[in-house]
Amino acid sequence: MAISITIEPTNTVVTANLALADAGAASVSVTPTGSITSTTLQGALEELAAQDFRSNAAPTGNNVEVGDTWYDTDDNIFYVYRTIDGVTDWRPLVSGDDVSDGGTF
């Protein structure tokens, strides 16, 4: 008695319908800490960006708060907005010959 086996290739197709949650920063929850009050990643990033300035003129207006930083792109000086002796203004982080550039710290 002879046994014969025939193998034929077959294709199996699997289709998955997955509903993925929105992966945008606005849908990612975060726990507020420090001066950051936002509860979404997008909001927290926007708050952080609003505390840092780069321009050739000192930032002004209601969005400037104590602790903000500004890099003067015209004079290459880094400032922090702080209060000294009751006067709040942009204060350089280095003075005199303490010039820092991208190559030295």
N, CA and C atoms as a LAMMPS dump frame, in Angstrom:
ITEM: TIMESTEP
0
ITEM: NUMBER OF ATOMS
315
ITEM: BOX BOUNDS ff ff ff
-5.0000000000000000e+02 5.0000000000000000e+02
-5.0000000000000000e+02 5.0000000000000000e+02
-5.0000000000000000e+02 5.0000000000000000e+02
ITEM: ATOMS id mol type element x y z
1 1 1 N 0.834 -1.152 0
2 1 2 C 0 0 0
3 1 3 C 0.889 1.228 0
4 2 1 N 0.678 2.107 -0.925
5 2 2 C 1.458 3.338 -1.078
6 2 3 C 0.662 4.513 -0.555
7 3 1 N 1.376 5.405 0.119
8 3 2 C 0.741 6.631 0.633
9 3 3 C 1.296 7.795 -0.158
10 4 1 N 0.432 8.639 -0.577
11 4 2 C 0.836 9.81 -1.351
12 4 3 C 0.401 11.07 -0.612
13 5 1 N 1.326 12.046 -0.501
14 5 2 C 1.035 13.327 0.168
15 5 3 C 1.251 14.443 -0.836
16 6 1 N 0.268 15.29 -0.944
17 6 2 C 0.38 16.453 -1.82
18 6 3 C 0.337 17.711 -0.957
19 7 1 N 1.376 18.561 -1.071
20 7 2 C 1.43 19.813 -0.304
21 7 3 C 1.193 20.961 -1.267
22 8 1 N 0.212 21.761 -0.936
23 8 2 C -0.089 22.924 -1.756
24 8 3 C 0.067 24.181 -0.914
25 9 1 N 0.754 25.197 -1.448
26 9 2 C 0.918 26.447 -0.681
27 9 3 C -0.425 27.151 -0.498
28 10 1 N -0.588 27.71 0.682
29 10 2 C -1.796 28.487 0.953
30 10 3 C -1.383 29.815 1.583
31 11 1 N -2.188 30.799 1.396
32 11 2 C -1.951 32.12 1.99
33 11 3 C -2.981 32.38 3.068
34 12 1 N -2.514 32.906 4.176
35 12 2 C -3.414 33.289 5.25
36 12 3 C -3.325 34.797 5.414
37 13 1 N -4.448 35.459 5.363
38 13 2 C -4.491 36.913 5.511
39 13 3 C -5.119 37.239 6.853
40 14 1 N -4.408 38.045 7.634
41 14 2 C -4.918 38.497 8.928
42 14 3 C -5.099 40.003 8.845
43 15 1 N -6.283 40.468 9.127
44 15 2 C -6.567 41.898 9.122
45 15 3 C -6.876 42.333 10.539
46 16 1 N -6.176 43.37 10.984
47 16 2 C -6.411 43.888 12.336
48 16 3 C -6.9 45.323 12.224
49 17 1 N -8.021 45.579 12.812
50 17 2 C -8.553 46.934 12.869
51 17 3 C -8.35 47.453 14.283
52 18 1 N -7.323 48.266 14.444
53 18 2 C -6.989 48.776 15.764
54 18 3 C -7.285 50.265 15.832
55 19 1 N -7.918 50.659 16.882
56 19 2 C -8.163 52.08 17.106
57 19 3 C -7.075 52.579 18.05
58 20 1 N -6.147 53.368 17.526
59 20 2 C -5.066 53.9 18.345
60 20 3 C -5.466 55.253 18.903
61 21 1 N -5.127 55.458 20.142
62 21 2 C -5.415 56.745 20.774
63 21 3 C -4.553 57.828 20.139
64 22 1 N -5.048 59.055 20.157
65 22 2 C -4.297 60.197 19.651
66 22 3 C -2.98 60.283 20.41
67 23 1 N -1.876 60.314 19.681
68 23 2 C -0.564 60.36 20.322
69 23 3 C 0.001 61.774 20.345
70 24 1 N -0.824 62.784 20.081
71 24 2 C -0.351 64.161 20.106
72 24 3 C -0.053 64.62 21.518
73 25 1 N 0.814 65.626 21.636
74 25 2 C 1.23 66.131 22.946
75 25 3 C 0.052 66.662 23.758
76 26 1 N -0.99 67.134 23.097
77 26 2 C -2.148 67.672 23.815
78 26 3 C -2.944 66.578 24.519
79 27 1 N -2.748 65.321 24.103
80 27 2 C -3.503 64.231 24.727
81 27 3 C -2.69 63.47 25.78
82 28 1 N -1.446 63.876 25.999
83 28 2 C -0.6 63.218 26.998
84 28 3 C -0.728 63.958 28.323
85 29 1 N -1.179 63.26 29.346
86 29 2 C -1.365 63.877 30.663
87 29 3 C -0.048 63.952 31.421
88 30 1 N 0.149 65.068 32.115
89 30 2 C 1.327 65.246 32.968
90 30 3 C 0.879 65.803 34.309
91 31 1 N 1.712 65.624 35.313
92 31 2 C 1.432 66.17 36.636
93 31 3 C 2.157 67.502 36.776
94 32 1 N 1.42 68.587 37.017
95 32 2 C 2.069 69.896 37.162
96 32 3 C 3.064 69.895 38.32
97 33 1 N 4.152 70.615 38.134
98 33 2 C 5.156 70.738 39.184
99 33 3 C 5.861 72.081 39.057
100 34 1 N 6.351 72.589 40.163
101 34 2 C 7.048 73.874 40.143
102 34 3 C 6.158 74.977 39.608
103 35 1 N 6.681 75.746 38.667
104 35 2 C 5.908 76.851 38.093
105 35 3 C 5.018 76.404 36.94
106 36 1 N 5.126 75.144 36.521
107 36 2 C 4.31 74.62 35.426
108 36 3 C 2.956 74.202 35.978
109 37 1 N 1.885 74.752 35.409
110 37 2 C 0.532 74.467 35.887
111 37 3 C -0.282 73.616 34.917
112 38 1 N 0.209 73.426 33.702
113 38 2 C -0.531 72.662 32.697
114 38 3 C -0.615 71.187 33.068
115 39 1 N -1.688 70.555 32.634
116 39 2 C -1.879 69.128 32.887
117 39 3 C -1.703 68.295 31.62
118 40 1 N -1.324 68.945 30.497
119 40 2 C -1.013 68.217 29.269
120 40 3 C 0.422 68.528 28.866
121 41 1 N 1.029 67.609 28.143
122 41 2 C 2.4 67.81 27.687
123 41 3 C 2.5 69.039 26.793
124 42 1 N 1.53 69.231 25.908
125 42 2 C 1.538 70.392 25.016
126 42 3 C 1.528 71.691 25.813
127 43 1 N 0.657 71.78 26.793
128 43 2 C 0.574 72.985 27.617
129 43 3 C 1.849 73.236 28.4
130 44 1 N 2.44 72.167 28.945
131 44 2 C 3.684 72.309 29.712
132 44 3 C 4.82 72.795 28.817
133 45 1 N 4.908 72.259 27.597
134 45 2 C 5.941 72.709 26.664
135 45 3 C 5.754 74.175 26.296
136 46 1 N 4.51 74.583 26.102
137 46 2 C 4.237 75.986 25.782
138 46 3 C 4.612 76.901 26.944
139 47 1 N 4.342 76.458 28.173
140 47 2 C 4.718 77.259 29.345
141 47 3 C 6.233 77.403 29.442
142 48 1 N 6.954 76.313 29.215
143 48 2 C 8.415 76.376 29.258
144 48 3 C 8.961 77.298 28.175
145 49 1 N 8.407 77.211 26.979
146 49 2 C 8.869 78.056 25.877
147 49 3 C 8.615 79.531 26.157
148 50 1 N 7.562 79.837 26.903
149 50 2 C 7.223 81.229 27.204
150 50 3 C 8.163 81.843 28.239
151 51 1 N 9.034 81.039 28.849
152 51 2 C 9.966 81.539 29.867
153 51 3 C 11.357 81.809 29.303
154 52 1 N 11.553 81.584 28.033
155 52 2 C 12.877 81.672 27.428
156 52 3 C 12.794 82.537 26.172
157 53 1 N 13.683 83.527 26.075
158 53 2 C 13.638 84.462 24.953
159 53 3 C 14.99 84.523 24.258
160 54 1 N 14.966 84.737 22.935
161 54 2 C 16.168 84.977 22.137
162 54 3 C 15.846 86.104 21.177
163 55 1 N 16.526 87.236 21.343
164 55 2 C 16.303 88.377 20.455
165 55 3 C 17.399 89.401 20.684
166 56 1 N 17.422 90.448 19.839
167 56 2 C 18.42 91.494 20.024
168 56 3 C 17.9 92.638 20.888
169 57 1 N 16.649 92.563 21.332
170 57 2 C 16.067 93.578 22.216
171 57 3 C 15.444 92.886 23.428
172 58 1 N 15.534 93.542 24.572
173 58 2 C 15.002 92.964 25.809
174 58 3 C 13.499 92.719 25.703
175 59 1 N 13.041 91.535 26.083
176 59 2 C 11.607 91.24 26.076
177 59 3 C 10.868 92.124 27.081
178 60 1 N 9.662 92.5 26.738
179 60 2 C 8.817 93.3 27.623
180 60 3 C 7.405 92.745 27.576
181 61 1 N 6.556 93.236 28.453
182 61 2 C 5.153 92.852 28.413
183 61 3 C 4.744 91.985 29.58
184 62 1 N 3.484 91.586 29.541
185 62 2 C 2.897 90.816 30.64
186 62 3 C 3.415 89.383 30.734
187 63 1 N 4.009 88.864 29.655
188 63 2 C 4.478 87.478 29.7
189 63 3 C 5.882 87.345 30.288
190 64 1 N 6.532 88.462 30.664
191 64 2 C 7.856 88.408 31.288
192 64 3 C 7.675 88.304 32.798
193 65 1 N 8.297 87.271 33.392
194 65 2 C 8.178 87.034 34.83
195 65 3 C 9.554 86.798 35.433
196 66 1 N 9.671 87.04 36.718
197 66 2 C 10.921 86.792 37.43
198 66 3 C 11.328 85.331 37.212
199 67 1 N 12.592 85.127 36.854
200 67 2 C 13.105 83.788 36.583
201 67 3 C 13.223 83.468 35.105
202 68 1 N 12.605 84.276 34.237
203 68 2 C 12.711 84.06 32.796
204 68 3 C 14.138 84.355 32.339
205 69 1 N 14.528 83.758 31.215
206 69 2 C 15.855 83.995 30.666
207 69 3 C 15.758 84.615 29.278
208 70 1 N 16.786 85.387 28.935
209 70 2 C 16.854 86.041 27.627
210 70 3 C 18.291 86.017 27.141
211 71 1 N 18.485 85.55 25.906
212 71 2 C 19.798 85.609 25.278
213 71 3 C 19.781 86.747 24.279
214 72 1 N 20.62 87.754 24.53
215 72 2 C 20.738 88.915 23.646
216 72 3 C 21.582 88.491 22.444
217 73 1 N 20.928 88.265 21.319
218 73 2 C 21.613 87.755 20.133
219 73 3 C 22.506 88.794 19.473
220 74 1 N 22.301 90.055 19.798
221 74 2 C 23.112 91.13 19.232
222 74 3 C 24.446 91.261 19.965
223 75 1 N 24.408 91.144 21.295
224 75 2 C 25.605 91.337 22.118
225 75 3 C 26.141 90.039 22.725
226 76 1 N 25.455 88.92 22.463
227 76 2 C 25.866 87.614 22.991
228 76 3 C 25.999 87.609 24.51
229 77 1 N 24.957 88.102 25.173
230 77 2 C 24.92 88.123 26.635
231 77 3 C 23.661 87.396 27.09
232 78 1 N 23.799 86.561 28.122
233 78 2 C 22.688 85.792 28.675
234 78 3 C 22.19 86.48 29.945
235 79 1 N 20.886 86.732 30.013
236 79 2 C 20.288 87.468 31.125
237 79 3 C 19.244 86.623 31.847
238 80 1 N 18.976 86.996 33.086
239 80 2 C 17.856 86.447 33.841
240 80 3 C 17.051 87.631 34.369
241 81 1 N 15.74 87.498 34.371
242 81 2 C 14.862 88.56 34.865
243 81 3 C 14.709 88.356 36.361
244 82 1 N 15.283 89.286 37.154
245 82 2 C 15.271 89.106 38.601
246 82 3 C 15.217 90.445 39.319
247 83 1 N 14.965 90.365 40.611
248 83 2 C 14.854 91.556 41.452
249 83 3 C 16.086 91.681 42.339
250 84 1 N 16.715 92.858 42.291
251 84 2 C 17.847 93.174 43.162
252 84 3 C 17.569 94.535 43.782
253 85 1 N 17.642 94.613 45.1
254 85 2 C 17.391 95.864 45.835
255 85 3 C 16.065 96.508 45.432
256 86 1 N 15.035 95.68 45.261
257 86 2 C 13.7 96.186 44.962
258 86 3 C 13.463 96.561 43.511
259 87 1 N 14.469 96.395 42.65
260 87 2 C 14.321 96.735 41.231
261 87 3 C 14.364 95.447 40.41
262 88 1 N 13.292 95.208 39.653
263 88 2 C 13.218 94.022 38.802
264 88 3 C 13.606 94.409 37.386
265 89 1 N 14.59 93.704 36.837
266 89 2 C 15.089 94.025 35.502
267 89 3 C 15.859 92.821 34.958
268 90 1 N 16.265 92.905 33.695
269 90 2 C 17.104 91.884 33.096
270 90 3 C 18.52 92.059 33.615
271 91 1 N 19.088 91.03 34.24
272 91 2 C 20.428 91.083 34.824
273 91 3 C 21.323 90.067 34.114
274 92 1 N 22.522 90.485 33.695
275 92 2 C 23.425 89.525 33.042
276 92 3 C 23.869 88.443 34.021
277 93 1 N 24.013 87.239 33.512
278 93 2 C 24.474 86.137 34.356
279 93 3 C 25.981 86.151 34.529
280 94 1 N 26.685 86.833 33.643
281 94 2 C 28.131 87.011 33.764
282 94 3 C 28.415 88.496 33.663
283 95 1 N 29.527 88.924 34.222
284 95 2 C 29.864 90.341 34.148
285 95 3 C 31.343 90.508 33.85
286 96 1 N 31.704 91.691 33.424
287 96 2 C 33.101 91.995 33.149
288 96 3 C 33.663 91.13 32.051
289 97 1 N 34.779 90.477 32.338
290 97 2 C 35.463 89.657 31.342
291 97 3 C 35.006 88.204 31.353
292 98 1 N 33.92 87.908 32.049
293 98 2 C 33.427 86.537 32.148
294 98 3 C 32.599 86.147 30.932
295 99 1 N 33.082 86.442 29.743
296 99 2 C 32.335 86.153 28.522
297 99 3 C 32.374 84.659 28.255
298 100 1 N 31.214 84.074 28.021
299 100 2 C 31.117 82.658 27.673
300 100 3 C 30.667 82.553 26.234
301 101 1 N 31.253 81.631 25.509
302 101 2 C 30.765 81.38 24.165
303 101 3 C 30.438 79.898 24.046
304 102 1 N 30.019 79.487 22.879
305 102 2 C 29.596 78.104 22.694
306 102 3 C 30.692 77.084 22.919
307 103 1 N 31.949 77.521 22.97
308 103 2 C 33.034 76.571 23.113
309 103 3 C 33.593 76.456 24.515
310 104 1 N 33.22 77.362 25.415
311 104 2 C 33.772 77.304 26.766
312 104 3 C 32.692 77.5 27.799
313 105 1 N 32.818 76.772 28.898
314 105 2 C 31.879 76.92 30.011
315 105 3 C 32.626 76.782 31.307
